[in-house]
Amino acid sequence: MRIARGGGIFLSGALGLFAAVFLIWWTGILPLPVWLVLGTSICLFSFLCFFRDPEREPPPGLRAEVAVSPADGKVVEAKNNGNGPLLAVYLRLSDVHVVRMPLSCEVKEIVLKAGSHRRAGSEGASANARLVMECMTPWGDMAVSQVTGLLARRIVPYLNDHVKCERGERIGLIRFGSRVEVVFPRGYRLIAKKGSLVRAGVTPVAEPDRESIPPEVS
């Protein structure tokens, strides 16, 4: 199982705690309750699940201009906010927390914005602190925001400014449940609906109107 970059320190700590508790219990050096062994086992398994990083590929034959979901989870917002269609995906603790790029692009700037730390699934989460990647795609500007939450206070970016990124490429990790928002280029329309369950790098979520596609990619 591939482990997400940025999660190794937590997994190492959980593994070390499990090994120490199990050895003490197994050898009988100290009398430990069974629930403590079971608890550390559950902790280790939870971290393995949380920081898993499976390989993902867009569906075969998917057109280059069709955007894929940036994250695993549930669509909690799908609307036009005036600058372009807005898609917000809420990541539960059980979801993969590696974030992926919806469209091939060049990352122009990465900005850390201060804000609150409300529950990521709530309406007020739009004011939460976030890491924003301002991107230039062949179809217009796009902004991808990795948003903090009530428990998620740490975002681990995998990219720097002025780098090119392919659709579905890993771009960061949000620790312990949060939210990803994407503002797509103007002229795009959302495929995913509010309440839909989506998978990062796989589920098509937005596409441009045919007349808005540049001739060279149509």
N, C-alpha and C positions, 0 to 999 in steps of 0.2 A: 504494500500500500504506500503510495506517495504521500508524504507529509508536506503541508503548505509551508513555504518559506515564511518565517516569522512566528511559527508555532512550535518550533523545536524546543525552546527553553521550557515551555509549559509541559510538553510531553515528557521531556527528560526529568523534570521535577516529579511528575506523577509516577513515572516509571521507577524512579529512585525510592519514592515513598512506599510504593507497592512492594518493591523488592525487600526493603528493610522490614516492613510489617510482616510480610509473608515468612521471611527467614526467622524472625523472632518467634512467630507463632509456631512454625514447623519444628524448630529445634527445642522449643519449650523453655528458652532462657528466661522469659517473662510470661506470666499468664495473661494472654490477650483474649478478649472476647471475639467470638466468630463474627459478630457484626462489624467489627473494625476491619477485619480482613476483607469481608464482603464490600464494605464501604470504599476501601482503597481500590478494590477491583473495579467497582462501578466508576470511580473517578478516572482510572486509567482508560477504561473502555470509552467513557464520555469524551475524553480528550482525543482519543484516536478517531472517533467519529467526527468531532468538531473540526479537527485540523486535517481531515482527509482532503486530498486534492486529486480527484480522478481526471483521467484524460478525457477531453471533450473535442468534438469536431462538429461544425455546422452540417446540417443534412446535405447529402450529395446533390449537386445540381442547384443549390440555392443561389439565386442571383446575387451578384456582388453588392447591389444597392439595398438589399433587404437586411435590416438590423436584427441581431440576435439579442436575447436577454443578457443583461450584464451580471445577473445573479440568480441563484436558486431562491425560490420562495413564492410569495403570494403578491399579486399586483394589488396595491392599496390605493393608487391614484393613476388615472389614465384620462388626461384632459389636455386641451390647448390653453396654454397660459399666456398667449400673445407673442412670445418669442419663438414658439415652435411647440410641437406636441410634448407634453411632460408625462413620463412614465416613472412611477415609484414602486419599487419591489421591497417588500419586508422580508428580511431573513430571520427565520426562527432558529433557535438553538440547535435543532436537529438538521438544519440545512448545511450544505457546503458553503464556506464563507470566503472562498477565493472569488474575486470579482474579475470579470472579463470585459474586453472592449466590444461594444456593440457593432461598430463599423470600422473598416480599415481607415486609418487617419494619420495625421501628424499631430503630436501633442505640442501645442504652442506654449502653454504655461500651466504650472501646477500651483494652486493657491490654497493655503490653509486658512479657513474662515472661522472666527470665533462664534460661539452661540451657546444655546442652552443644551441640556441633556435630558430631554423628555423621552418618554417611551417611543421607540422608533415606529410602532404601528399606529400611533395617534396622529390626529390632524395637526397638532402643534409641533410635530417633528420637523416641519418645514423650516423652523427657526433654529434647529440644532446645529452644533458645530460640525464642520465638514471639510473634506479635502476635495477640491474641485479641479478637474482636469479639463482645461479649455482646448478643444480639438478642432482641427480643420480636416474635413472629409472632402472627397470629390463632389459631394452634393451640398456642401455648405457647412456652417459652423455647428458644433455639437459640444455640449457640456455634460460631463459625467461626474456626479458627486457621490463620494463615499461618506455616508452620514453616521455620526456617532449616535448612541442611544442612552438609555438609562444605565445599562451595564457596560455597553461597548464604549470605551473611552480611548481606544488605541487603534489607529489605522496605519497599516504598514504598506506604503506605496512600493511598487516594483519598477516604476518608470521614472525617468527624469524629463525635464523640459527639452523640447526640440528633438524628440525621437519619433521615428515612424513605428506604427503599431498595426498589426494585422487584426482583422475581425476574429474574435474568439480568443485572442491572446490574453494571458493573465496580466492584470494590471495592479492588483493589490489584495490585501487581506484585512477584513474587519474582525476584530476579536470580540466574541461573545454576543452575537445577535444584534442586528441593526438594520440598515436601510440603504438602498442605492437608488439615486434619482438620475434620470437622463432627460435632457432637453434636446430633442432631435432637430435637424435642420428644418427651416421653414419649407413648406411644401410636402413634408412627410405626413403620413396618416398612420394612426396606431392600428395594429392588428390585434394585439392583446387587449383584453377587456378587464375592467376592475373585478377582482375576485378570481382571476385566472391563476393557475399554478404554472410556473415557468422554470426552465432549467438554463443555467448560465452557459452561453456559447452554443446552445442548441435550439431553443425555442424562438421562432421568428416573432418579433414583437412590433415592427414598424417597417413601412416601405414608402417610397415617394410616389406621388401621382405620376402617371406615365409621361405627361407632358413636361414635368419638371426635371426629368432625367437628362443629363447632358448627352448630345448625340453620340459621343465617342464611347459611352457605356451602355447605350440602349440596345 
